[in-house]
Amino acid sequence: MPTDSSTLVTTLRTFDGEITLDAALEEEQDMLRRLTYWDKRINFLVYLVAEIEAVVSYHLGLSEIFACRQAIRGIALTITKSL
């Protein structure tokens, strides 16, 4: 069944919700910055978790990141049980 491209609605995810392609083309704001927010946010969070794991591994004397993750989960579980 052929689709008419004029009826196809494309929504794009921005930092403050979603926007249709037509609305984005009409916006005067910098849409590229708004549209790349989620990728940049995910990249930052991945970087942040890796840095935290490295610091915790170093201070706990762990040689592997896996051991660090297990130690963090154990500490979190202990704290949660004590509440």
N, CA, C and O atoms as a Maestro MAE file, in Angstrom:
{
 s_m_m2io_version
 :::
 2.0.0
}

f_m_ct {
 s_m_title
 :::
 protein
 m_atom[332] {
  # First column is atom index #
  i_m_mmod_type
  r_m_x_coord
  r_m_y_coord
  r_m_z_coord
  i_m_residue_number
  s_m_chain_name
  s_m_pdb_residue_name
  s_m_pdb_atom_name
  i_m_atomic_number
  :::
  1 25 0.845 -1.172 0.000 1 A "MET " " N  " 7
  2 3 0.000 0.000 0.000 1 A "MET " " CA " 6
  3 2 0.888 1.232 0.000 1 A "MET " " C  " 6
  4 15 1.613 1.445 0.971 1 A "MET " " O  " 8
  5 25 0.865 2.044 -1.034 2 A "PRO " " N  " 7
  6 3 1.728 3.218 -1.099 2 A "PRO " " CA " 6
  7 2 1.306 4.275 -0.078 2 A "PRO " " C  " 6
  8 15 0.121 4.455 0.203 2 A "PRO " " O  " 8
  9 25 2.294 4.957 0.459 3 A "THR " " N  " 7
  10 3 1.996 6.016 1.422 3 A "THR " " CA " 6
  11 2 2.314 7.356 0.796 3 A "THR " " C  " 6
  12 15 3.274 7.496 0.038 3 A "THR " " O  " 8
  13 25 1.516 8.313 1.115 4 A "ASP " " N  " 7
  14 3 1.724 9.674 0.644 4 A "ASP " " CA " 6
  15 2 2.679 10.363 1.607 4 A "ASP " " C  " 6
  16 15 2.402 10.435 2.804 4 A "ASP " " O  " 8
  17 25 3.792 10.866 1.106 5 A "SER " " N  " 7
  18 3 4.802 11.456 1.987 5 A "SER " " CA " 6
  19 2 4.282 12.700 2.695 5 A "SER " " C  " 6
  20 15 4.821 13.079 3.735 5 A "SER " " O  " 8
  21 25 3.253 13.342 2.159 6 A "SER " " N  " 7
  22 3 2.724 14.530 2.817 6 A "SER " " CA " 6
  23 2 1.929 14.164 4.071 6 A "SER " " C  " 6
  24 15 1.738 15.012 4.943 6 A "SER " " O  " 8
  25 25 1.465 12.921 4.177 7 A "THR " " N  " 7
  26 3 0.714 12.511 5.367 7 A "THR " " CA " 6
  27 2 1.605 11.827 6.394 7 A "THR " " C  " 6
  28 15 1.160 11.549 7.507 7 A "THR " " O  " 8
  29 25 2.844 11.555 6.040 8 A "LEU " " N  " 7
  30 3 3.772 10.913 6.962 8 A "LEU " " CA " 6
  31 2 4.237 11.925 8.000 8 A "LEU " " C  " 6
  32 15 4.791 12.968 7.652 8 A "LEU " " O  " 8
  33 25 4.015 11.621 9.263 9 A "VAL " " N  " 7
  34 3 4.399 12.527 10.339 9 A "VAL " " CA " 6
  35 2 5.635 11.963 11.021 9 A "VAL " " C  " 6
  36 15 5.631 10.830 11.502 9 A "VAL " " O  " 8
  37 25 6.688 12.763 11.057 10 A "THR " " N  " 7
  38 3 7.923 12.362 11.714 10 A "THR " " CA " 6
  39 2 8.082 13.214 12.959 10 A "THR " " C  " 6
  40 15 8.068 14.443 12.893 10 A "THR " " O  " 8
  41 25 8.235 12.542 14.102 11 A "THR " " N  " 7
  42 3 8.482 13.284 15.333 11 A "THR " " CA " 6
  43 2 9.927 13.093 15.740 11 A "THR " " C  " 6
  44 15 10.501 12.014 15.588 11 A "THR " " O  " 8
  45 25 10.493 14.144 16.252 12 A "LEU " " N  " 7
  46 3 11.881 14.153 16.688 12 A "LEU " " CA " 6
  47 2 11.915 14.428 18.181 12 A "LEU " " C  " 6
  48 15 11.133 15.236 18.683 12 A "LEU " " O  " 8
  49 25 12.804 13.771 18.884 13 A "ARG " " N  " 7
  50 3 12.914 13.945 20.330 13 A "ARG " " CA " 6
  51 2 13.876 15.075 20.636 13 A "ARG " " C  " 6
  52 15 14.993 15.108 20.120 13 A "ARG " " O  " 8
  53 25 13.440 16.006 21.481 14 A "THR " " N  " 7
  54 3 14.285 17.110 21.924 14 A "THR " " CA " 6
  55 2 14.385 17.061 23.440 14 A "THR " " C  " 6
  56 15 13.747 16.223 24.077 14 A "THR " " O  " 8
  57 25 15.186 17.960 24.027 15 A "PHE " " N  " 7
  58 3 15.354 17.945 25.473 15 A "PHE " " CA " 6
  59 2 14.097 18.367 26.218 15 A "PHE " " C  " 6
  60 15 13.964 18.092 27.410 15 A "PHE " " O  " 8
  61 25 13.189 19.019 25.543 16 A "ASP " " N  " 7
  62 3 11.964 19.453 26.220 16 A "ASP " " CA " 6
  63 2 10.711 18.792 25.657 16 A "ASP " " C  " 6
  64 15 9.617 19.348 25.750 16 A "ASP " " O  " 8
  65 25 10.868 17.613 25.078 17 A "GLY " " N  " 7
  66 3 9.718 16.881 24.563 17 A "GLY " " CA " 6
  67 2 9.958 16.403 23.148 17 A "GLY " " C  " 6
  68 15 11.085 16.100 22.758 17 A "GLY " " O  " 8
  69 25 8.888 16.340 22.393 18 A "GLU " " N  " 7
  70 3 8.972 15.923 21.002 18 A "GLU " " CA " 6
  71 2 8.470 17.041 20.108 18 A "GLU " " C  " 6
  72 15 7.683 17.887 20.533 18 A "GLU " " O  " 8
  73 25 8.928 17.035 18.880 19 A "ILE " " N  " 7
  74 3 8.522 18.039 17.912 19 A "ILE " " CA " 6
  75 2 8.396 17.359 16.560 19 A "ILE " " C  " 6
  76 15 9.170 16.458 16.238 19 A "ILE " " O  " 8
  77 25 7.438 17.781 15.783 20 A "THR " " N  " 7
  78 3 7.298 17.208 14.450 20 A "THR " " CA " 6
  79 2 8.332 17.830 13.532 20 A "THR " " C  " 6
  80 15 8.854 18.911 13.802 20 A "THR " " O  " 8
  81 25 8.617 17.140 12.458 21 A "LEU " " N  " 7
  82 3 9.592 17.646 11.497 21 A "LEU " " CA " 6
  83 2 9.144 18.977 10.919 21 A "LEU " " C  " 6
  84 15 9.951 19.894 10.768 21 A "LEU " " O  " 8
  85 25 7.864 19.088 10.596 22 A "ASP " " N  " 7
  86 3 7.355 20.347 10.055 22 A "ASP " " CA " 6
  87 2 7.517 21.491 11.048 22 A "ASP " " C  " 6
  88 15 7.918 22.591 10.668 22 A "ASP " " O  " 8
  89 25 7.208 21.238 12.320 23 A "ALA " " N  " 7
  90 3 7.351 22.278 13.340 23 A "ALA " " CA " 6
  91 2 8.825 22.641 13.540 23 A "ALA " " C  " 6
  92 15 9.153 23.808 13.755 23 A "ALA " " O  " 8
  93 25 9.703 21.653 13.468 24 A "ALA " " N  " 7
  94 3 11.139 21.911 13.634 24 A "ALA " " CA " 6
  95 2 11.663 22.784 12.501 24 A "ALA " " C  " 6
  96 15 12.505 23.654 12.724 24 A "ALA " " O  " 8
  97 25 11.170 22.557 11.292 25 A "LEU " " N  " 7
  98 3 11.611 23.358 10.155 25 A "LEU " " CA " 6
  99 2 11.138 24.800 10.270 25 A "LEU " " C  " 6
  100 15 11.771 25.707 9.729 25 A "LEU " " O  " 8
  101 25 10.028 25.017 10.972 26 A "GLU " " N  " 7
  102 3 9.503 26.370 11.143 26 A "GLU " " CA " 6
  103 2 10.135 27.104 12.321 26 A "GLU " " C  " 6
  104 15 10.057 28.330 12.393 26 A "GLU " " O  " 8
  105 25 10.758 26.375 13.245 27 A "GLU " " N  " 7
  106 3 11.373 26.976 14.431 27 A "GLU " " CA " 6
  107 2 12.535 27.873 14.029 27 A "GLU " " C  " 6
  108 15 13.240 27.609 13.054 27 A "GLU " " O  " 8
  109 25 12.717 28.933 14.796 28 A "GLU " " N  " 7
  110 3 13.860 29.816 14.563 28 A "GLU " " CA " 6
  111 2 15.008 29.506 15.515 28 A "GLU " " C  " 6
  112 15 16.095 30.065 15.369 28 A "GLU " " O  " 8
  113 25 14.783 28.623 16.489 29 A "GLN " " N  " 7
  114 3 15.833 28.260 17.430 29 A "GLN " " CA " 6
  115 2 16.811 27.294 16.767 29 A "GLN " " C  " 6
  116 15 16.543 26.744 15.699 29 A "GLN " " O  " 8
  117 25 17.942 27.106 17.425 30 A "ASP " " N  " 7
  118 3 18.954 26.175 16.944 30 A "ASP " " CA " 6
  119 2 18.472 24.748 17.208 30 A "ASP " " C  " 6
  120 15 18.654 24.222 18.306 30 A "ASP " " O  " 8
  121 25 17.868 24.132 16.216 31 A "MET " " N  " 7
  122 3 17.290 22.805 16.377 31 A "MET " " CA " 6
  123 2 18.371 21.726 16.503 31 A "MET " " C  " 6
  124 15 18.150 20.714 17.167 31 A "MET " " O  " 8
  125 25 19.512 21.921 15.890 32 A "LEU " " N  " 7
  126 3 20.573 20.918 15.967 32 A "LEU " " CA " 6
  127 2 20.991 20.690 17.420 32 A "LEU " " C  " 6
  128 15 21.193 19.551 17.842 32 A "LEU " " O  " 8
  129 25 21.116 21.763 18.168 33 A "ARG " " N  " 7
  130 3 21.483 21.643 19.581 33 A "ARG " " CA " 6
  131 2 20.382 20.922 20.350 33 A "ARG " " C  " 6
  132 15 20.672 20.072 21.192 33 A "ARG " " O  " 8
  133 25 19.143 21.246 20.076 34 A "ARG " " N  " 7
  134 3 18.032 20.602 20.773 34 A "ARG " " CA " 6
  135 2 17.920 19.126 20.403 34 A "ARG " " C  " 6
  136 15 17.562 18.302 21.245 34 A "ARG " " O  " 8
  137 25 18.222 18.787 19.156 35 A "LEU " " N  " 7
  138 3 18.070 17.406 18.699 35 A "LEU " " CA " 6
  139 2 19.222 16.503 19.133 35 A "LEU " " C  " 6
  140 15 19.040 15.291 19.256 35 A "LEU " " O  " 8
  141 25 20.384 17.064 19.363 36 A "THR " " N  " 7
  142 3 21.537 16.249 19.768 36 A "THR " " CA " 6
  143 2 21.661 16.123 21.284 36 A "THR " " C  " 6
  144 15 22.577 15.462 21.773 36 A "THR " " O  " 8
  145 25 20.757 16.746 22.031 37 A "TYR " " N  " 7
  146 3 20.820 16.736 23.488 37 A "TYR " " CA " 6
  147 2 20.853 15.317 24.046 37 A "TYR " " C  " 6
  148 15 21.698 15.017 24.889 37 A "TYR " " O  " 8
  149 25 19.952 14.427 23.598 38 A "TRP " " N  " 7
  150 3 19.849 13.089 24.172 38 A "TRP " " CA " 6
  151 2 21.125 12.284 23.956 38 A "TRP " " C  " 6
  152 15 21.584 11.595 24.867 38 A "TRP " " O  " 8
  153 25 21.703 12.364 22.752 39 A "ASP " " N  " 7
  154 3 22.958 11.638 22.505 39 A "ASP " " CA " 6
  155 2 24.072 12.160 23.397 39 A "ASP " " C  " 6
  156 15 24.846 11.381 23.952 39 A "ASP " " O  " 8
  157 25 24.153 13.474 23.535 40 A "LYS " " N  " 7
  158 3 25.188 14.054 24.382 40 A "LYS " " CA " 6
  159 2 24.966 13.684 25.839 40 A "LYS " " C  " 6
  160 15 25.929 13.441 26.566 40 A "LYS " " O  " 8
  161 25 23.722 13.638 26.274 41 A "ARG " " N  " 7
  162 3 23.395 13.274 27.653 41 A "ARG " " CA " 6
  163 2 23.811 11.828 27.925 41 A "ARG " " C  " 6
  164 15 24.418 11.540 28.956 41 A "ARG " " O  " 8
  165 25 23.491 10.935 27.018 42 A "ILE " " N  " 7
  166 3 23.859 9.525 27.193 42 A "ILE " " CA " 6
  167 2 25.374 9.365 27.210 42 A "ILE " " C  " 6
  168 15 25.915 8.643 28.048 42 A "ILE " " O  " 8
  169 25 26.058 10.033 26.292 43 A "ASN " " N  " 7
  170 3 27.522 9.971 26.258 43 A "ASN " " CA " 6
  171 2 28.126 10.469 27.568 43 A "ASN " " C  " 6
  172 15 29.077 9.881 28.080 43 A "ASN " " O  " 8
  173 25 27.571 11.559 28.109 44 A "PHE " " N  " 7
  174 3 28.072 12.100 29.363 44 A "PHE " " CA " 6
  175 2 27.849 11.121 30.509 44 A "PHE " " C  " 6
  176 15 28.745 10.916 31.328 44 A "PHE " " O  " 8
  177 25 26.663 10.514 30.579 45 A "LEU " " N  " 7
  178 3 26.377 9.577 31.661 45 A "LEU " " CA " 6
  179 2 27.260 8.340 31.587 45 A "LEU " " C  " 6
  180 15 27.698 7.836 32.621 45 A "LEU " " O  " 8
  181 25 27.530 7.845 30.386 46 A "VAL " " N  " 7
  182 3 28.438 6.706 30.223 46 A "VAL " " CA " 6
  183 2 29.840 7.084 30.705 46 A "VAL " " C  " 6
  184 15 30.492 6.312 31.408 46 A "VAL " " O  " 8
  185 25 30.293 8.270 30.321 47 A "TYR " " N  " 7
  186 3 31.603 8.766 30.764 47 A "TYR " " CA " 6
  187 2 31.643 8.900 32.288 47 A "TYR " " C  " 6
  188 15 32.619 8.503 32.925 47 A "TYR " " O  " 8
  189 25 30.580 9.459 32.867 48 A "LEU " " N  " 7
  190 3 30.536 9.689 34.303 48 A "LEU " " CA " 6
  191 2 30.578 8.377 35.084 48 A "LEU " " C  " 6
  192 15 31.300 8.267 36.074 48 A "LEU " " O  " 8
  193 25 29.817 7.396 34.648 49 A "VAL " " N  " 7
  194 3 29.814 6.095 35.319 49 A "VAL " " CA " 6
  195 2 31.201 5.454 35.238 49 A "VAL " " C  " 6
  196 15 31.684 4.887 36.218 49 A "VAL " " O  " 8
  197 25 31.835 5.545 34.077 50 A "ALA " " N  " 7
  198 3 33.180 4.974 33.928 50 A "ALA " " CA " 6
  199 2 34.178 5.659 34.862 50 A "ALA " " C  " 6
  200 15 35.035 4.994 35.444 50 A "ALA " " O  " 8
  201 25 34.074 6.975 35.010 51 A "GLU " " N  " 7
  202 3 34.972 7.711 35.899 51 A "GLU " " CA " 6
  203 2 34.730 7.323 37.358 51 A "GLU " " C  " 6
  204 15 35.676 7.128 38.121 51 A "GLU " " O  " 8
  205 25 33.462 7.213 37.735 52 A "ILE " " N  " 7
  206 3 33.134 6.827 39.110 52 A "ILE " " CA " 6
  207 2 33.662 5.427 39.402 52 A "ILE " " C  " 6
  208 15 34.237 5.189 40.464 52 A "ILE " " O  " 8
  209 25 33.471 4.506 38.469 53 A "GLU " " N  " 7
  210 3 33.973 3.138 38.653 53 A "GLU " " CA " 6
  211 2 35.486 3.130 38.795 53 A "GLU " " C  " 6
  212 15 36.025 2.395 39.623 53 A "GLU " " O  " 8
  213 25 36.174 3.934 38.002 54 A "ALA " " N  " 7
  214 3 37.636 3.976 38.079 54 A "ALA " " CA " 6
  215 2 38.106 4.511 39.423 54 A "ALA " " C  " 6
  216 15 39.049 3.977 40.007 54 A "ALA " " O  " 8
  217 25 37.462 5.557 39.919 55 A "VAL " " N  " 7
  218 3 37.849 6.146 41.204 55 A "VAL " " CA " 6
  219 2 37.561 5.173 42.342 55 A "VAL " " C  " 6
  220 15 38.395 4.983 43.227 55 A "VAL " " O  " 8
  221 25 36.380 4.557 42.318 56 A "VAL " " N  " 7
  222 3 36.017 3.607 43.374 56 A "VAL " " CA " 6
  223 2 36.954 2.395 43.334 56 A "VAL " " C  " 6
  224 15 37.398 1.915 44.377 56 A "VAL " " O  " 8
  225 25 37.251 1.908 42.137 57 A "SER " " N  " 7
  226 3 38.177 0.771 42.009 57 A "SER " " CA " 6
  227 2 39.534 1.107 42.613 57 A "SER " " C  " 6
  228 15 40.125 0.305 43.337 57 A "SER " " O  " 8
  229 25 40.009 2.289 42.306 58 A "TYR " " N  " 7
  230 3 41.310 2.706 42.823 58 A "TYR " " CA " 6
  231 2 41.308 2.768 44.347 58 A "TYR " " C  " 6
  232 15 42.213 2.241 44.994 58 A "TYR " " O  " 8
  233 25 40.298 3.407 44.916 59 A "HIS " " N  " 7
  234 3 40.266 3.599 46.365 59 A "HIS " " CA " 6
  235 2 39.959 2.318 47.142 59 A "HIS " " C  " 6
  236 15 40.344 2.190 48.304 59 A "HIS " " O  " 8
  237 25 39.268 1.375 46.506 60 A "LEU " " N  " 7
  238 3 39.001 0.100 47.166 60 A "LEU " " CA " 6
  239 2 40.082 -0.934 46.874 60 A "LEU " " C  " 6
  240 15 40.044 -2.051 47.391 60 A "LEU " " O  " 8
  241 25 41.047 -0.548 46.039 61 A "GLY " " N  " 7
  242 3 42.129 -1.459 45.707 61 A "GLY " " CA " 6
  243 2 41.694 -2.606 44.807 61 A "GLY " " C  " 6
  244 15 42.274 -3.691 44.861 61 A "GLY " " O  " 8
  245 25 40.688 -2.379 43.991 62 A "LEU " " N  " 7
  246 3 40.197 -3.413 43.082 62 A "LEU " " CA " 6
  247 2 40.887 -3.279 41.738 62 A "LEU " " C  " 6
  248 15 41.105 -2.169 41.253 62 A "LEU " " O  " 8
  249 25 41.227 -4.404 41.141 63 A "SER " " N  " 7
  250 3 41.955 -4.350 39.873 63 A "SER " " CA " 6
  251 2 41.044 -4.416 38.657 63 A "SER " " C  " 6
  252 15 41.472 -4.112 37.544 63 A "SER " " O  " 8
  253 25 39.806 -4.807 38.857 64 A "GLU " " N  " 7
  254 3 38.908 -4.945 37.718 64 A "GLU " " CA " 6
  255 2 37.649 -4.121 37.933 64 A "GLU " " C  " 6
  256 15 37.168 -3.966 39.056 64 A "GLU " " O  " 8
  257 25 37.130 -3.601 36.840 65 A "ILE " " N  " 7
  258 3 35.899 -2.825 36.902 65 A "ILE " " CA " 6
  259 2 34.734 -3.706 37.367 65 A "ILE " " C  " 6
  260 15 33.863 -3.242 38.103 65 A "ILE " " O  " 8
  261 25 34.714 -4.976 36.942 66 A "PHE " " N  " 7
  262 3 33.642 -5.884 37.358 66 A "PHE " " CA " 6
  263 2 33.587 -5.987 38.876 66 A "PHE " " C  " 6
  264 15 32.510 -5.941 39.471 66 A "PHE " " O  " 8
  265 25 34.739 -6.124 39.489 67 A "ALA " " N  " 7
  266 3 34.792 -6.212 40.950 67 A "ALA " " CA " 6
  267 2 34.294 -4.916 41.570 67 A "ALA " " C  " 6
  268 15 33.647 -4.931 42.617 67 A "ALA " " O  " 8
  269 25 34.590 -3.814 40.933 68 A "CYS " " N  " 7
  270 3 34.126 -2.516 41.416 68 A "CYS " " CA " 6
  271 2 32.609 -2.453 41.374 68 A "CYS " " C  " 6
  272 15 31.974 -2.001 42.327 68 A "CYS " " O  " 8
  273 25 32.031 -2.904 40.272 69 A "ARG " " N  " 7
  274 3 30.570 -2.886 40.143 69 A "ARG " " CA " 6
  275 2 29.925 -3.746 41.226 69 A "ARG " " C  " 6
  276 15 28.912 -3.361 41.809 69 A "ARG " " O  " 8
  277 25 30.516 -4.916 41.496 70 A "GLN " " N  " 7
  278 3 29.979 -5.795 42.526 70 A "GLN " " CA " 6
  279 2 30.105 -5.146 43.902 70 A "GLN " " C  " 6
  280 15 29.201 -5.265 44.729 70 A "GLN " " O  " 8
  281 25 31.211 -4.466 44.150 71 A "ALA " " N  " 7
  282 3 31.406 -3.803 45.436 71 A "ALA " " CA " 6
  283 2 30.414 -2.668 45.619 71 A "ALA " " C  " 6
  284 15 29.866 -2.494 46.708 71 A "ALA " " O  " 8
  285 25 30.179 -1.902 44.577 72 A "ILE " " N  " 7
  286 3 29.223 -0.795 44.657 72 A "ILE " " CA " 6
  287 2 27.823 -1.334 44.928 72 A "ILE " " C  " 6
  288 15 27.094 -0.778 45.750 72 A "ILE " " O  " 8
  289 25 27.445 -2.401 44.251 73 A "ARG " " N  " 7
  290 3 26.115 -2.996 44.475 73 A "ARG " " CA " 6
  291 2 25.997 -3.522 45.905 73 A "ARG " " C  " 6
  292 15 24.952 -3.377 46.541 73 A "ARG " " O  " 8
  293 25 27.064 -4.129 46.405 74 A "GLY " " N  " 7
  294 3 27.051 -4.638 47.775 74 A "GLY " " CA " 6
  295 2 26.915 -3.519 48.789 74 A "GLY " " C  " 6
  296 15 26.158 -3.641 49.752 74 A "GLY " " O  " 8
  297 25 27.641 -2.431 48.582 75 A "ILE " " N  " 7
  298 3 27.557 -1.282 49.481 75 A "ILE " " CA " 6
  299 2 26.155 -0.686 49.442 75 A "ILE " " C  " 6
  300 15 25.581 -0.363 50.482 75 A "ILE " " O  " 8
  301 25 25.604 -0.540 48.230 76 A "ALA " " N  " 7
  302 3 24.260 0.024 48.085 76 A "ALA " " CA " 6
  303 2 23.226 -0.869 48.754 76 A "ALA " " C  " 6
  304 15 22.295 -0.377 49.392 76 A "ALA " " O  " 8
  305 25 23.387 -2.185 48.609 77 A "LEU " " N  " 7
  306 3 22.458 -3.123 49.230 77 A "LEU " " CA " 6
  307 2 22.542 -3.040 50.754 77 A "LEU " " C  " 6
  308 15 21.516 -3.076 51.434 77 A "LEU " " O  " 8
  309 25 23.755 -2.928 51.292 78 A "THR " " N  " 7
  310 3 23.946 -2.809 52.728 78 A "THR " " CA " 6
  311 2 23.302 -1.532 53.257 78 A "THR " " C  " 6
  312 15 22.644 -1.545 54.298 78 A "THR " " O  " 8
  313 25 23.490 -0.448 52.548 79 A "ILE " " N  " 7
  314 3 22.897 0.843 52.964 79 A "ILE " " CA " 6
  315 2 21.385 0.764 52.914 79 A "ILE " " C  " 6
  316 15 20.706 1.251 53.818 79 A "ILE " " O  " 8
  317 25 20.847 0.149 51.859 80 A "THR " " N  " 7
  318 3 19.407 0.034 51.708 80 A "THR " " CA " 6
  319 2 18.798 -0.805 52.826 80 A "THR " " C  " 6
  320 15 17.731 -0.470 53.341 80 A "THR " " O  " 8
  321 25 19.460 -1.882 53.201 81 A "LYS " " N  " 7
  322 3 18.936 -2.758 54.268 81 A "LYS " " CA " 6
  323 2 18.963 -2.065 55.629 81 A "LYS " " C  " 6
  324 15 18.139 -2.365 56.493 81 A "LYS " " O  " 8
  325 25 19.901 -1.144 55.823 82 A "SER " " N  " 7
  326 3 20.020 -0.489 57.125 82 A "SER " " CA " 6
  327 2 19.007 0.633 57.298 82 A "SER " " C  " 6
  328 15 18.860 1.164 58.399 82 A "SER " " O  " 8
  329 25 18.311 0.999 56.239 83 A "LEU " " N  " 7
  330 3 17.328 2.094 56.345 83 A "LEU " " CA " 6
  331 2 16.041 1.663 56.933 83 A "LEU " " C  " 6
  332 15 15.128 2.474 57.082 83 A "LEU " " O  " 8
  :::
 }
 m_bond[331] {
  # First column is bond index #
  i_m_from
  i_m_to
  i_m_order
  :::
  1 1 2 1
  2 2 3 1
  3 3 4 2
  4 3 5 1
  5 5 6 1
  6 6 7 1
  7 7 8 2
  8 7 9 1
  9 9 10 1
  10 10 11 1
  11 11 12 2
  12 11 13 1
  13 13 14 1
  14 14 15 1
  15 15 16 2
  16 15 17 1
  17 17 18 1
  18 18 19 1
  19 19 20 2
  20 19 21 1
  21 21 22 1
  22 22 23 1
  23 23 24 2
  24 23 25 1
  25 25 26 1
  26 26 27 1
  27 27 28 2
  28 27 29 1
  29 29 30 1
  30 30 31 1
  31 31 32 2
  32 31 33 1
  33 33 34 1
  34 34 35 1
  35 35 36 2
  36 35 37 1
  37 37 38 1
  38 38 39 1
  39 39 40 2
  40 39 41 1
  41 41 42 1
  42 42 43 1
  43 43 44 2
  44 43 45 1
  45 45 46 1
  46 46 47 1
  47 47 48 2
  48 47 49 1
  49 49 50 1
  50 50 51 1
  51 51 52 2
  52 51 53 1
  53 53 54 1
  54 54 55 1
  55 55 56 2
  56 55 57 1
  57 57 58 1
  58 58 59 1
  59 59 60 2
  60 59 61 1
  61 61 62 1
  62 62 63 1
  63 63 64 2
  64 63 65 1
  65 65 66 1
  66 66 67 1
  67 67 68 2
  68 67 69 1
  69 69 70 1
  70 70 71 1
  71 71 72 2
  72 71 73 1
  73 73 74 1
  74 74 75 1
  75 75 76 2
  76 75 77 1
  77 77 78 1
  78 78 79 1
  79 79 80 2
  80 79 81 1
  81 81 82 1
  82 82 83 1
  83 83 84 2
  84 83 85 1
  85 85 86 1
  86 86 87 1
  87 87 88 2
  88 87 89 1
  89 89 90 1
  90 90 91 1
  91 91 92 2
  92 91 93 1
  93 93 94 1
  94 94 95 1
  95 95 96 2
  96 95 97 1
  97 97 98 1
  98 98 99 1
  99 99 100 2
  100 99 101 1
  101 101 102 1
  102 102 103 1
  103 103 104 2
  104 103 105 1
  105 105 106 1
  106 106 107 1
  107 107 108 2
  108 107 109 1
  109 109 110 1
  110 110 111 1
  111 111 112 2
  112 111 113 1
  113 113 114 1
  114 114 115 1
  115 115 116 2
  116 115 117 1
  117 117 118 1
  118 118 119 1
  119 119 120 2
  120 119 121 1
  121 121 122 1
  122 122 123 1
  123 123 124 2
  124 123 125 1
  125 125 126 1
  126 126 127 1
  127 127 128 2
  128 127 129 1
  129 129 130 1
  130 130 131 1
  131 131 132 2
  132 131 133 1
  133 133 134 1
  134 134 135 1
  135 135 136 2
  136 135 137 1
  137 137 138 1
  138 138 139 1
  139 139 140 2
  140 139 141 1
  141 141 142 1
  142 142 143 1
  143 143 144 2
  144 143 145 1
  145 145 146 1
  146 146 147 1
  147 147 148 2
  148 147 149 1
  149 149 150 1
  150 150 151 1
  151 151 152 2
  152 151 153 1
  153 153 154 1
  154 154 155 1
  155 155 156 2
  156 155 157 1
  157 157 158 1
  158 158 159 1
  159 159 160 2
  160 159 161 1
  161 161 162 1
  162 162 163 1
  163 163 164 2
  164 163 165 1
  165 165 166 1
  166 166 167 1
  167 167 168 2
  168 167 169 1
  169 169 170 1
  170 170 171 1
  171 171 172 2
  172 171 173 1
  173 173 174 1
  174 174 175 1
  175 175 176 2
  176 175 177 1
  177 177 178 1
  178 178 179 1
  179 179 180 2
  180 179 181 1
  181 181 182 1
  182 182 183 1
  183 183 184 2
  184 183 185 1
  185 185 186 1
  186 186 187 1
  187 187 188 2
  188 187 189 1
  189 189 190 1
  190 190 191 1
  191 191 192 2
  192 191 193 1
  193 193 194 1
  194 194 195 1
  195 195 196 2
  196 195 197 1
  197 197 198 1
  198 198 199 1
  199 199 200 2
  200 199 201 1
  201 201 202 1
  202 202 203 1
  203 203 204 2
  204 203 205 1
  205 205 206 1
  206 206 207 1
  207 207 208 2
  208 207 209 1
  209 209 210 1
  210 210 211 1
  211 211 212 2
  212 211 213 1
  213 213 214 1
  214 214 215 1
  215 215 216 2
  216 215 217 1
  217 217 218 1
  218 218 219 1
  219 219 220 2
  220 219 221 1
  221 221 222 1
  222 222 223 1
  223 223 224 2
  224 223 225 1
  225 225 226 1
  226 226 227 1
  227 227 228 2
  228 227 229 1
  229 229 230 1
  230 230 231 1
  231 231 232 2
  232 231 233 1
  233 233 234 1
  234 234 235 1
  235 235 236 2
  236 235 237 1
  237 237 238 1
  238 238 239 1
  239 239 240 2
  240 239 241 1
  241 241 242 1
  242 242 243 1
  243 243 244 2
  244 243 245 1
  245 245 246 1
  246 246 247 1
  247 247 248 2
  248 247 249 1
  249 249 250 1
  250 250 251 1
  251 251 252 2
  252 251 253 1
  253 253 254 1
  254 254 255 1
  255 255 256 2
  256 255 257 1
  257 257 258 1
  258 258 259 1
  259 259 260 2
  260 259 261 1
  261 261 262 1
  262 262 263 1
  263 263 264 2
  264 263 265 1
  265 265 266 1
  266 266 267 1
  267 267 268 2
  268 267 269 1
  269 269 270 1
  270 270 271 1
  271 271 272 2
  272 271 273 1
  273 273 274 1
  274 274 275 1
  275 275 276 2
  276 275 277 1
  277 277 278 1
  278 278 279 1
  279 279 280 2
  280 279 281 1
  281 281 282 1
  282 282 283 1
  283 283 284 2
  284 283 285 1
  285 285 286 1
  286 286 287 1
  287 287 288 2
  288 287 289 1
  289 289 290 1
  290 290 291 1
  291 291 292 2
  292 291 293 1
  293 293 294 1
  294 294 295 1
  295 295 296 2
  296 295 297 1
  297 297 298 1
  298 298 299 1
  299 299 300 2
  300 299 301 1
  301 301 302 1
  302 302 303 1
  303 303 304 2
  304 303 305 1
  305 305 306 1
  306 306 307 1
  307 307 308 2
  308 307 309 1
  309 309 310 1
  310 310 311 1
  311 311 312 2
  312 311 313 1
  313 313 314 1
  314 314 315 1
  315 315 316 2
  316 315 317 1
  317 317 318 1
  318 318 319 1
  319 319 320 2
  320 319 321 1
  321 321 322 1
  322 322 323 1
  323 323 324 2
  324 323 325 1
  325 325 326 1
  326 326 327 1
  327 327 328 2
  328 327 329 1
  329 329 330 1
  330 330 331 1
  331 331 332 2
  :::
 }
}
